[in-house]
């Protein structure tokens, strides 16, 4: 019989009414928007279409209690996108929950008896 060591692993996501509204991918998108100031640039960096990125942002904006991202259309000076203070708080809380989950999993991995 092979002696195997098992570890627990997991990811967190936030749902409302059975719909996923926040997870690792969406947090990464928000962080890239924050860094670049652009939904288009964030989408390109993540190898997704602008439409897909916009649909995710729109979904988050309509399901959270306040907007997560505010965008301004292009024009002579070009457009931009800003992650709101509320959105920054959402990102921070997500990372906090993920850290707590990792701590829990690490503390309980030694209890696996398979």
Backbone as XML, in Angstrom:
<?xml version="1.0"?>
<chain id="A" units="angstrom">
  <residue number="1" name="UNK">
    <atom name="N" x="0.836" y="-1.182" z="0.000"/>
    <atom name="CA" x="0.000" y="0.000" z="0.000"/>
    <atom name="C" x="0.883" y="1.250" z="0.000"/>
  </residue>
  <residue number="2" name="UNK">
    <atom name="N" x="0.516" y="2.192" z="-0.829"/>
    <atom name="CA" x="1.268" y="3.427" z="-0.964"/>
    <atom name="C" x="0.919" y="4.370" z="0.192"/>
  </residue>
  <residue number="3" name="UNK">
    <atom name="N" x="1.950" y="4.927" z="0.819"/>
    <atom name="CA" x="1.740" y="5.889" z="1.908"/>
    <atom name="C" x="1.618" y="7.277" z="1.293"/>
  </residue>
  <residue number="4" name="UNK">
    <atom name="N" x="0.403" y="7.820" z="1.290"/>
    <atom name="CA" x="0.154" y="9.121" z="0.682"/>
    <atom name="C" x="-0.203" y="10.144" z="1.742"/>
  </residue>
  <residue number="5" name="UNK">
    <atom name="N" x="0.286" y="11.343" z="1.529"/>
    <atom name="CA" x="-0.087" y="12.460" z="2.396"/>
    <atom name="C" x="-1.083" y="13.309" z="1.625"/>
  </residue>
  <residue number="6" name="UNK">
    <atom name="N" x="-2.221" y="13.552" z="2.229"/>
    <atom name="CA" x="-3.256" y="14.344" z="1.597"/>
    <atom name="C" x="-3.310" y="15.729" z="2.224"/>
  </residue>
  <residue number="7" name="UNK">
    <atom name="N" x="-3.622" y="16.707" z="1.412"/>
    <atom name="CA" x="-3.798" y="18.075" z="1.874"/>
    <atom name="C" x="-5.177" y="18.568" z="1.471"/>
  </residue>
  <residue number="8" name="UNK">
    <atom name="N" x="-5.719" y="19.448" z="2.262"/>
    <atom name="CA" x="-6.974" y="20.098" z="1.910"/>
    <atom name="C" x="-6.667" y="21.332" z="1.068"/>
  </residue>
  <residue number="9" name="UNK">
    <atom name="N" x="-7.548" y="21.633" z="0.143"/>
    <atom name="CA" x="-7.391" y="22.822" z="-0.675"/>
    <atom name="C" x="-8.782" y="23.333" z="-1.005"/>
  </residue>
  <residue number="10" name="UNK">
    <atom name="N" x="-8.880" y="24.575" z="-1.333"/>
    <atom name="CA" x="-10.185" y="25.119" z="-1.677"/>
    <atom name="C" x="-10.099" y="26.564" z="-2.114"/>
  </residue>
  <residue number="11" name="UNK">
    <atom name="N" x="-11.191" y="27.020" z="-2.652"/>
    <atom name="CA" x="-11.312" y="28.410" z="-3.086"/>
    <atom name="C" x="-12.628" y="28.948" z="-2.576"/>
  </residue>
  <residue number="12" name="UNK">
    <atom name="N" x="-12.646" y="30.234" z="-2.426"/>
    <atom name="CA" x="-13.843" y="30.903" z="-1.944"/>
    <atom name="C" x="-14.490" y="31.664" z="-3.085"/>
  </residue>
  <residue number="13" name="UNK">
    <atom name="N" x="-15.791" y="31.745" z="-3.094"/>
    <atom name="CA" x="-16.510" y="32.636" z="-3.978"/>
    <atom name="C" x="-17.733" y="33.117" z="-3.231"/>
  </residue>
  <residue number="14" name="UNK">
    <atom name="N" x="-18.263" y="34.228" z="-3.669"/>
    <atom name="CA" x="-19.420" y="34.835" z="-3.023"/>
    <atom name="C" x="-20.603" y="34.721" z="-3.969"/>
  </residue>
  <residue number="15" name="UNK">
    <atom name="N" x="-21.727" y="34.293" z="-3.410"/>
    <atom name="CA" x="-22.947" y="34.114" z="-4.185"/>
    <atom name="C" x="-24.082" y="34.927" z="-3.578"/>
  </residue>
  <residue number="16" name="UNK">
    <atom name="N" x="-25.049" y="35.227" z="-4.411"/>
    <atom name="CA" x="-26.309" y="35.787" z="-3.952"/>
    <atom name="C" x="-27.410" y="35.154" z="-4.788"/>
  </residue>
  <residue number="17" name="UNK">
    <atom name="N" x="-28.440" y="34.693" z="-4.117"/>
    <atom name="CA" x="-29.567" y="34.030" z="-4.791"/>
    <atom name="C" x="-29.077" y="32.926" z="-5.725"/>
  </residue>
  <residue number="18" name="UNK">
    <atom name="N" x="-28.055" y="32.189" z="-5.291"/>
    <atom name="CA" x="-27.537" y="31.071" z="-6.072"/>
    <atom name="C" x="-26.667" y="31.463" z="-7.250"/>
  </residue>
  <residue number="19" name="UNK">
    <atom name="N" x="-26.384" y="32.748" z="-7.415"/>
    <atom name="CA" x="-25.536" y="33.214" z="-8.508"/>
    <atom name="C" x="-24.182" y="33.635" z="-7.980"/>
  </residue>
  <residue number="20" name="UNK">
    <atom name="N" x="-23.134" y="33.168" z="-8.618"/>
    <atom name="CA" x="-21.779" y="33.575" z="-8.255"/>
    <atom name="C" x="-21.580" y="35.024" z="-8.681"/>
  </residue>
  <residue number="21" name="UNK">
    <atom name="N" x="-21.181" y="35.875" z="-7.716"/>
    <atom name="CA" x="-20.933" y="37.271" z="-8.067"/>
    <atom name="C" x="-19.478" y="37.683" z="-7.855"/>
  </residue>
  <residue number="22" name="UNK">
    <atom name="N" x="-18.711" y="36.859" z="-7.125"/>
    <atom name="CA" x="-17.311" y="37.205" z="-6.910"/>
    <atom name="C" x="-16.504" y="35.948" z="-6.647"/>
  </residue>
  <residue number="23" name="UNK">
    <atom name="N" x="-15.369" y="35.849" z="-7.314"/>
    <atom name="CA" x="-14.440" y="34.748" z="-7.114"/>
    <atom name="C" x="-13.058" y="35.208" z="-7.544"/>
  </residue>
  <residue number="24" name="UNK">
    <atom name="N" x="-12.120" y="34.271" z="-7.615"/>
    <atom name="CA" x="-10.733" y="34.625" z="-7.945"/>
    <atom name="C" x="-10.598" y="35.359" z="-9.273"/>
  </residue>
  <residue number="25" name="UNK">
    <atom name="N" x="-11.258" y="34.869" z="-10.303"/>
    <atom name="CA" x="-11.132" y="35.494" z="-11.618"/>
    <atom name="C" x="-11.652" y="36.913" z="-11.641"/>
  </residue>
  <residue number="26" name="UNK">
    <atom name="N" x="-12.789" y="37.133" z="-10.993"/>
    <atom name="CA" x="-13.370" y="38.478" z="-10.983"/>
    <atom name="C" x="-12.526" y="39.428" z="-10.136"/>
  </residue>
  <residue number="27" name="UNK">
    <atom name="N" x="-11.966" y="38.926" z="-9.049"/>
    <atom name="CA" x="-11.080" y="39.760" z="-8.236"/>
    <atom name="C" x="-9.837" y="40.127" z="-9.050"/>
  </residue>
  <residue number="28" name="UNK">
    <atom name="N" x="-9.293" y="39.167" z="-9.782"/>
    <atom name="CA" x="-8.132" y="39.469" z="-10.628"/>
    <atom name="C" x="-8.488" y="40.532" z="-11.663"/>
  </residue>
  <residue number="29" name="UNK">
    <atom name="N" x="-9.662" y="40.420" z="-12.274"/>
    <atom name="CA" x="-10.105" y="41.418" z="-13.239"/>
    <atom name="C" x="-10.179" y="42.800" z="-12.585"/>
  </residue>
  <residue number="30" name="UNK">
    <atom name="N" x="-10.767" y="42.876" z="-11.407"/>
    <atom name="CA" x="-10.870" y="44.156" z="-10.701"/>
    <atom name="C" x="-9.494" y="44.726" z="-10.380"/>
  </residue>
  <residue number="31" name="UNK">
    <atom name="N" x="-8.584" y="43.871" z="-9.939"/>
    <atom name="CA" x="-7.233" y="44.336" z="-9.615"/>
    <atom name="C" x="-6.504" y="44.841" z="-10.855"/>
  </residue>
  <residue number="32" name="UNK">
    <atom name="N" x="-6.720" y="44.187" z="-11.980"/>
    <atom name="CA" x="-6.079" y="44.635" z="-13.224"/>
    <atom name="C" x="-6.695" y="45.950" z="-13.724"/>
  </residue>
  <residue number="33" name="UNK">
    <atom name="N" x="-7.993" y="46.118" z="-13.514"/>
    <atom name="CA" x="-8.630" y="47.392" z="-13.862"/>
    <atom name="C" x="-8.057" y="48.495" z="-12.979"/>
  </residue>
  <residue number="34" name="UNK">
    <atom name="N" x="-7.903" y="48.199" z="-11.704"/>
    <atom name="CA" x="-7.346" y="49.181" z="-10.770"/>
    <atom name="C" x="-5.944" y="49.606" z="-11.222"/>
  </residue>
  <residue number="35" name="UNK">
    <atom name="N" x="-5.126" y="48.638" z="-11.624"/>
    <atom name="CA" x="-3.748" y="48.931" z="-12.037"/>
    <atom name="C" x="-3.673" y="49.689" z="-13.358"/>
  </residue>
  <residue number="36" name="UNK">
    <atom name="N" x="-4.506" y="49.281" z="-14.320"/>
    <atom name="CA" x="-4.393" y="49.847" z="-15.670"/>
    <atom name="C" x="-5.333" y="51.022" z="-15.914"/>
  </residue>
  <residue number="37" name="UNK">
    <atom name="N" x="-6.408" y="51.116" z="-15.135"/>
    <atom name="CA" x="-7.406" y="52.156" z="-15.382"/>
    <atom name="C" x="-8.236" y="51.881" z="-16.621"/>
  </residue>
  <residue number="38" name="UNK">
    <atom name="N" x="-8.206" y="50.613" z="-17.084"/>
    <atom name="CA" x="-8.867" y="50.291" z="-18.347"/>
    <atom name="C" x="-9.466" y="48.884" z="-18.304"/>
  </residue>
  <residue number="39" name="UNK">
    <atom name="N" x="-10.746" y="48.798" z="-18.651"/>
    <atom name="CA" x="-11.388" y="47.479" z="-18.765"/>
    <atom name="C" x="-10.773" y="46.731" z="-19.940"/>
  </residue>
  <residue number="40" name="UNK">
    <atom name="N" x="-10.551" y="47.425" z="-21.032"/>
    <atom name="CA" x="-9.972" y="46.796" z="-22.231"/>
    <atom name="C" x="-8.603" y="46.203" z="-21.941"/>
  </residue>
  <residue number="41" name="UNK">
    <atom name="N" x="-7.738" y="46.973" z="-21.284"/>
    <atom name="CA" x="-6.396" y="46.478" z="-20.966"/>
    <atom name="C" x="-6.466" y="45.288" z="-20.004"/>
  </residue>
  <residue number="42" name="UNK">
    <atom name="N" x="-7.329" y="45.378" z="-19.010"/>
    <atom name="CA" x="-7.475" y="44.280" z="-18.052"/>
    <atom name="C" x="-7.947" y="43.016" z="-18.773"/>
  </residue>
  <residue number="43" name="UNK">
    <atom name="N" x="-8.901" y="43.175" z="-19.682"/>
    <atom name="CA" x="-9.407" y="42.027" z="-20.441"/>
    <atom name="C" x="-8.299" y="41.420" z="-21.298"/>
  </residue>
  <residue number="44" name="UNK">
    <atom name="N" x="-7.535" y="42.248" z="-21.977"/>
    <atom name="CA" x="-6.433" y="41.749" z="-22.804"/>
    <atom name="C" x="-5.417" y="40.981" z="-21.959"/>
  </residue>
  <residue number="45" name="UNK">
    <atom name="N" x="-5.074" y="41.531" z="-20.796"/>
    <atom name="CA" x="-4.106" y="40.880" z="-19.914"/>
    <atom name="C" x="-4.598" y="39.508" z="-19.463"/>
  </residue>
  <residue number="46" name="UNK">
    <atom name="N" x="-5.915" y="39.367" z="-19.331"/>
    <atom name="CA" x="-6.486" y="38.095" z="-18.873"/>
    <atom name="C" x="-6.908" y="37.198" z="-20.039"/>
  </residue>
  <residue number="47" name="UNK">
    <atom name="N" x="-6.630" y="37.650" z="-21.262"/>
    <atom name="CA" x="-6.967" y="36.890" z="-22.462"/>
    <atom name="C" x="-8.470" y="36.596" z="-22.553"/>
  </residue>
  <residue number="48" name="UNK">
    <atom name="N" x="-9.258" y="37.638" z="-22.278"/>
    <atom name="CA" x="-10.709" y="37.522" z="-22.430"/>
    <atom name="C" x="-11.178" y="38.690" z="-23.293"/>
  </residue>
  <residue number="49" name="UNK">
    <atom name="N" x="-12.356" y="38.549" z="-23.836"/>
    <atom name="CA" x="-12.886" y="39.617" z="-24.670"/>
    <atom name="C" x="-13.340" y="40.787" z="-23.791"/>
  </residue>
  <residue number="50" name="UNK">
    <atom name="N" x="-13.371" y="41.958" z="-24.411"/>
    <atom name="CA" x="-13.870" y="43.139" z="-23.704"/>
    <atom name="C" x="-15.314" y="42.905" z="-23.272"/>
  </residue>
  <residue number="51" name="UNK">
    <atom name="N" x="-16.107" y="42.290" z="-24.146"/>
    <atom name="CA" x="-17.512" y="42.023" z="-23.832"/>
    <atom name="C" x="-17.638" y="41.134" z="-22.606"/>
  </residue>
  <residue number="52" name="UNK">
    <atom name="N" x="-16.828" y="40.088" z="-22.537"/>
    <atom name="CA" x="-16.879" y="39.195" z="-21.380"/>
    <atom name="C" x="-16.524" y="39.961" z="-20.099"/>
  </residue>
  <residue number="53" name="UNK">
    <atom name="N" x="-15.478" y="40.773" z="-20.172"/>
    <atom name="CA" x="-15.072" y="41.563" z="-19.006"/>
    <atom name="C" x="-16.186" y="42.528" z="-18.612"/>
  </residue>
  <residue number="54" name="UNK">
    <atom name="N" x="-16.759" y="43.211" z="-19.596"/>
    <atom name="CA" x="-17.827" y="44.159" z="-19.301"/>
    <atom name="C" x="-19.040" y="43.444" z="-18.706"/>
  </residue>
  <residue number="55" name="UNK">
    <atom name="N" x="-19.383" y="42.277" z="-19.235"/>
    <atom name="CA" x="-20.520" y="41.516" z="-18.692"/>
    <atom name="C" x="-20.280" y="41.141" z="-17.230"/>
  </residue>
  <residue number="56" name="UNK">
    <atom name="N" x="-19.053" y="40.732" z="-16.888"/>
    <atom name="CA" x="-18.729" y="40.389" z="-15.498"/>
    <atom name="C" x="-18.845" y="41.616" z="-14.599"/>
  </residue>
  <residue number="57" name="UNK">
    <atom name="N" x="-18.340" y="42.737" z="-15.067"/>
    <atom name="CA" x="-18.407" y="43.977" z="-14.283"/>
    <atom name="C" x="-19.860" y="44.405" z="-14.096"/>
  </residue>
  <residue number="58" name="UNK">
    <atom name="N" x="-20.615" y="44.370" z="-15.165"/>
    <atom name="CA" x="-22.022" y="44.754" z="-15.093"/>
    <atom name="C" x="-22.776" y="43.851" z="-14.110"/>
  </residue>
  <residue number="59" name="UNK">
    <atom name="N" x="-22.486" y="42.559" z="-14.144"/>
    <atom name="CA" x="-23.121" y="41.605" z="-13.231"/>
    <atom name="C" x="-22.788" y="41.954" z="-11.784"/>
  </residue>
  <residue number="60" name="UNK">
    <atom name="N" x="-21.511" y="42.246" z="-11.513"/>
    <atom name="CA" x="-21.118" y="42.624" z="-10.151"/>
    <atom name="C" x="-21.773" y="43.945" z="-9.749"/>
  </residue>
  <residue number="61" name="UNK">
    <atom name="N" x="-21.755" y="44.917" z="-10.643"/>
    <atom name="CA" x="-22.325" y="46.229" z="-10.329"/>
    <atom name="C" x="-23.810" y="46.146" z="-9.994"/>
  </residue>
  <residue number="62" name="UNK">
    <atom name="N" x="-24.529" y="45.237" z="-10.621"/>
    <atom name="CA" x="-25.961" y="45.141" z="-10.377"/>
    <atom name="C" x="-26.306" y="44.262" z="-9.181"/>
  </residue>
  <residue number="63" name="UNK">
    <atom name="N" x="-25.372" y="43.407" z="-8.747"/>
    <atom name="CA" x="-25.680" y="42.493" z="-7.637"/>
    <atom name="C" x="-25.112" y="42.924" z="-6.286"/>
  </residue>
  <residue number="64" name="UNK">
    <atom name="N" x="-24.116" y="43.793" z="-6.276"/>
    <atom name="CA" x="-23.640" y="44.345" z="-5.017"/>
    <atom name="C" x="-24.481" y="45.568" z="-4.681"/>
  </residue>
  <residue number="65" name="UNK">
    <atom name="N" x="-24.379" y="46.045" z="-3.451"/>
    <atom name="CA" x="-25.210" y="47.168" z="-3.018"/>
    <atom name="C" x="-24.754" y="48.505" z="-3.582"/>
  </residue>
  <residue number="66" name="UNK">
    <atom name="N" x="-23.533" y="48.586" z="-4.065"/>
    <atom name="CA" x="-22.993" y="49.786" z="-4.699"/>
    <atom name="C" x="-22.143" y="49.356" z="-5.886"/>
  </residue>
  <residue number="67" name="UNK">
    <atom name="N" x="-21.919" y="50.264" z="-6.832"/>
    <atom name="CA" x="-21.086" y="49.908" z="-7.979"/>
    <atom name="C" x="-19.665" y="49.528" z="-7.556"/>
  </residue>
  <residue number="68" name="UNK">
    <atom name="N" x="-19.104" y="48.566" z="-8.262"/>
    <atom name="CA" x="-17.742" y="48.093" z="-8.027"/>
    <atom name="C" x="-16.770" y="48.839" z="-8.942"/>
  </residue>
  <residue number="69" name="UNK">
    <atom name="N" x="-17.204" y="49.052" z="-10.180"/>
    <atom name="CA" x="-16.391" y="49.742" z="-11.188"/>
    <atom name="C" x="-17.245" y="50.819" z="-11.839"/>
  </residue>
  <residue number="70" name="UNK">
    <atom name="N" x="-16.643" y="51.979" z="-12.036"/>
    <atom name="CA" x="-17.292" y="53.051" z="-12.795"/>
    <atom name="C" x="-16.418" y="53.311" z="-14.014"/>
  </residue>
  <residue number="71" name="UNK">
    <atom name="N" x="-17.058" y="53.299" z="-15.177"/>
    <atom name="CA" x="-16.296" y="53.536" z="-16.402"/>
    <atom name="C" x="-16.794" y="54.797" z="-17.090"/>
  </residue>
  <residue number="72" name="UNK">
    <atom name="N" x="-15.880" y="55.413" z="-17.816"/>
    <atom name="CA" x="-16.179" y="56.610" z="-18.591"/>
    <atom name="C" x="-15.806" y="56.307" z="-20.034"/>
  </residue>
  <residue number="73" name="UNK">
    <atom name="N" x="-16.746" y="56.547" z="-20.916"/>
    <atom name="CA" x="-16.520" y="56.244" z="-22.330"/>
    <atom name="C" x="-15.361" y="57.040" z="-22.900"/>
  </residue>
  <residue number="74" name="UNK">
    <atom name="N" x="-14.778" y="56.458" z="-23.930"/>
    <atom name="CA" x="-13.676" y="57.117" z="-24.617"/>
    <atom name="C" x="-14.124" y="58.369" z="-25.344"/>
  </residue>
  <residue number="75" name="UNK">
    <atom name="N" x="-13.231" y="58.980" z="-25.928"/>
    <atom name="CA" x="-13.488" y="60.218" z="-26.656"/>
    <atom name="C" x="-12.144" y="60.793" z="-27.032"/>
  </residue>
  <residue number="76" name="UNK">
    <atom name="N" x="-12.072" y="62.092" z="-27.087"/>
    <atom name="CA" x="-10.827" y="62.733" z="-27.473"/>
    <atom name="C" x="-9.678" y="62.341" z="-26.547"/>
  </residue>
  <residue number="77" name="UNK">
    <atom name="N" x="-9.936" y="62.326" z="-25.242"/>
    <atom name="CA" x="-8.891" y="61.978" z="-24.274"/>
    <atom name="C" x="-8.845" y="60.500" z="-23.937"/>
  </residue>
  <residue number="78" name="UNK">
    <atom name="N" x="-9.769" y="59.709" z="-24.488"/>
    <atom name="CA" x="-9.831" y="58.288" z="-24.166"/>
    <atom name="C" x="-10.670" y="58.049" z="-22.923"/>
  </residue>
  <residue number="79" name="UNK">
    <atom name="N" x="-11.136" y="56.842" z="-22.780"/>
    <atom name="CA" x="-11.957" y="56.495" z="-21.626"/>
    <atom name="C" x="-11.109" y="55.933" z="-20.505"/>
  </residue>
  <residue number="80" name="UNK">
    <atom name="N" x="-11.771" y="55.685" z="-19.387"/>
    <atom name="CA" x="-11.065" y="55.044" z="-18.285"/>
    <atom name="C" x="-12.062" y="54.314" z="-17.408"/>
  </residue>
  <residue number="81" name="UNK">
    <atom name="N" x="-11.547" y="53.514" z="-16.516"/>
    <atom name="CA" x="-12.376" y="52.783" z="-15.563"/>
    <atom name="C" x="-11.720" y="52.878" z="-14.201"/>
  </residue>
  <residue number="82" name="UNK">
    <atom name="N" x="-12.552" y="53.006" z="-13.187"/>
    <atom name="CA" x="-12.062" y="53.153" z="-11.818"/>
    <atom name="C" x="-12.762" y="52.146" z="-10.931"/>
  </residue>
  <residue number="83" name="UNK">
    <atom name="N" x="-11.980" y="51.433" z="-10.133"/>
    <atom name="CA" x="-12.561" y="50.574" z="-9.103"/>
    <atom name="C" x="-12.919" y="51.503" z="-7.946"/>
  </residue>
  <residue number="84" name="UNK">
    <atom name="N" x="-14.182" y="51.476" z="-7.555"/>
    <atom name="CA" x="-14.668" y="52.376" z="-6.510"/>
    <atom name="C" x="-14.093" y="52.000" z="-5.146"/>
  </residue>
  <residue number="85" name="UNK">
    <atom name="N" x="-14.251" y="52.897" z="-4.182"/>
    <atom name="CA" x="-13.832" y="52.588" z="-2.810"/>
    <atom name="C" x="-14.579" y="51.352" z="-2.301"/>
  </residue>
  <residue number="86" name="UNK">
    <atom name="N" x="-15.851" y="51.254" z="-2.650"/>
    <atom name="CA" x="-16.629" y="50.073" z="-2.279"/>
    <atom name="C" x="-16.014" y="48.828" z="-2.908"/>
  </residue>
  <residue number="87" name="UNK">
    <atom name="N" x="-15.634" y="48.931" z="-4.183"/>
    <atom name="CA" x="-14.995" y="47.814" z="-4.876"/>
    <atom name="C" x="-13.677" y="47.427" z="-4.238"/>
  </residue>
  <residue number="88" name="UNK">
    <atom name="N" x="-12.891" y="48.412" z="-3.820"/>
    <atom name="CA" x="-11.617" y="48.120" z="-3.140"/>
    <atom name="C" x="-11.870" y="47.390" z="-1.823"/>
  </residue>
  <residue number="89" name="UNK">
    <atom name="N" x="-12.928" y="47.772" z="-1.123"/>
    <atom name="CA" x="-13.299" y="47.094" z="0.115"/>
    <atom name="C" x="-13.721" y="45.648" z="-0.156"/>
  </residue>
  <residue number="90" name="UNK">
    <atom name="N" x="-14.465" y="45.430" z="-1.228"/>
    <atom name="CA" x="-14.884" y="44.077" z="-1.612"/>
    <atom name="C" x="-13.648" y="43.216" z="-1.889"/>
  </residue>
  <residue number="91" name="UNK">
    <atom name="N" x="-12.682" y="43.755" z="-2.642"/>
    <atom name="CA" x="-11.442" y="43.028" z="-2.938"/>
    <atom name="C" x="-10.713" y="42.675" z="-1.646"/>
  </residue>
  <residue number="92" name="UNK">
    <atom name="N" x="-10.590" y="43.638" z="-0.756"/>
    <atom name="CA" x="-9.895" y="43.428" z="0.514"/>
    <atom name="C" x="-10.576" y="42.347" z="1.354"/>
  </residue>
  <residue number="93" name="UNK">
    <atom name="N" x="-11.902" y="42.407" z="1.450"/>
    <atom name="CA" x="-12.626" y="41.397" z="2.218"/>
    <atom name="C" x="-12.478" y="40.016" z="1.593"/>
  </residue>
  <residue number="94" name="UNK">
    <atom name="N" x="-12.499" y="39.943" z="0.263"/>
    <atom name="CA" x="-12.322" y="38.660" z="-0.415"/>
    <atom name="C" x="-10.969" y="38.053" z="-0.050"/>
  </residue>
  <residue number="95" name="UNK">
    <atom name="N" x="-9.907" y="38.860" z="-0.109"/>
    <atom name="CA" x="-8.573" y="38.366" z="0.234"/>
    <atom name="C" x="-8.507" y="37.938" z="1.702"/>
  </residue>
  <residue number="96" name="UNK">
    <atom name="N" x="-9.199" y="38.652" z="2.559"/>
    <atom name="CA" x="-9.244" y="38.291" z="3.978"/>
    <atom name="C" x="-9.925" y="36.939" z="4.172"/>
  </residue>
  <residue number="97" name="UNK">
    <atom name="N" x="-11.054" y="36.737" z="3.512"/>
    <atom name="CA" x="-11.753" y="35.446" z="3.601"/>
    <atom name="C" x="-10.877" y="34.319" z="3.064"/>
  </residue>
  <residue number="98" name="UNK">
    <atom name="N" x="-10.198" y="34.570" z="1.939"/>
    <atom name="CA" x="-9.338" y="33.549" z="1.342"/>
    <atom name="C" x="-8.189" y="33.189" z="2.284"/>
  </residue>
  <residue number="99" name="UNK">
    <atom name="N" x="-7.605" y="34.173" z="2.944"/>
    <atom name="CA" x="-6.518" y="33.919" z="3.905"/>
    <atom name="C" x="-7.028" y="33.088" z="5.078"/>
  </residue>
  <residue number="100" name="UNK">
    <atom name="N" x="-8.217" y="33.403" z="5.564"/>
    <atom name="CA" x="-8.804" y="32.629" z="6.676"/>
    <atom name="C" x="-9.070" y="31.187" z="6.247"/>
  </residue>
  <residue number="101" name="UNK">
    <atom name="N" x="-9.544" y="31.006" z="5.016"/>
    <atom name="CA" x="-9.782" y="29.656" z="4.511"/>
    <atom name="C" x="-8.472" y="28.878" z="4.421"/>
  </residue>
  <residue number="102" name="UNK">
    <atom name="N" x="-7.421" y="29.499" z="3.893"/>
    <atom name="CA" x="-6.119" y="28.819" z="3.785"/>
    <atom name="C" x="-5.592" y="28.421" z="5.155"/>
  </residue>
  <residue number="103" name="UNK">
    <atom name="N" x="-5.750" y="29.297" z="6.140"/>
    <atom name="CA" x="-5.320" y="28.988" z="7.505"/>
    <atom name="C" x="-6.103" y="27.797" z="8.041"/>
  </residue>
  <residue number="104" name="UNK">
    <atom name="N" x="-7.419" y="27.824" z="7.857"/>
    <atom name="CA" x="-8.259" y="26.717" z="8.306"/>
    <atom name="C" x="-7.839" y="25.405" z="7.653"/>
  </residue>
  <residue number="105" name="UNK">
    <atom name="N" x="-7.623" y="25.430" z="6.345"/>
    <atom name="CA" x="-7.243" y="24.217" z="5.625"/>
    <atom name="C" x="-5.890" y="23.700" z="6.098"/>
  </residue>
  <residue number="106" name="UNK">
    <atom name="N" x="-4.937" y="24.590" z="6.292"/>
    <atom name="CA" x="-3.607" y="24.182" z="6.753"/>
    <atom name="C" x="-3.683" y="23.578" z="8.148"/>
  </residue>
  <residue number="107" name="UNK">
    <atom name="N" x="-4.486" y="24.158" z="9.010"/>
    <atom name="CA" x="-4.603" y="23.670" z="10.387"/>
    <atom name="C" x="-5.323" y="22.326" z="10.471"/>
  </residue>
  <residue number="108" name="UNK">
    <atom name="N" x="-6.122" y="22.006" z="9.455"/>
    <atom name="CA" x="-6.920" y="20.788" z="9.512"/>
    <atom name="C" x="-6.475" y="19.697" z="8.542"/>
  </residue>
  <residue number="109" name="UNK">
    <atom name="N" x="-5.434" y="19.949" z="7.749"/>
    <atom name="CA" x="-4.950" y="18.939" z="6.798"/>
    <atom name="C" x="-4.460" y="17.678" z="7.482"/>
  </residue>
  <residue number="110" name="UNK">
    <atom name="N" x="-3.918" y="17.820" z="8.686"/>
    <atom name="CA" x="-3.367" y="16.648" z="9.379"/>
    <atom name="C" x="-4.466" y="15.725" z="9.903"/>
  </residue>
  <residue number="111" name="UNK">
    <atom name="N" x="-5.716" y="16.134" z="9.795"/>
    <atom name="CA" x="-6.819" y="15.307" z="10.272"/>
    <atom name="C" x="-7.365" y="14.375" z="9.195"/>
  </residue>
  <residue number="112" name="UNK">
    <atom name="N" x="-6.797" y="14.418" z="8.008"/>
    <atom name="CA" x="-7.276" y="13.563" z="6.910"/>
    <atom name="C" x="-6.766" y="12.140" z="7.152"/>
  </residue>
  <residue number="113" name="UNK">
    <atom name="N" x="-7.675" y="11.213" z="7.221"/>
    <atom name="CA" x="-7.331" y="9.793" z="7.422"/>
    <atom name="C" x="-7.978" y="8.977" z="6.305"/>
  </residue>
  <residue number="114" name="UNK">
    <atom name="N" x="-7.382" y="9.007" z="5.136"/>
    <atom name="CA" x="-7.936" y="8.279" z="3.986"/>
    <atom name="C" x="-6.991" y="7.172" z="3.577"/>
  </residue>
</chain>
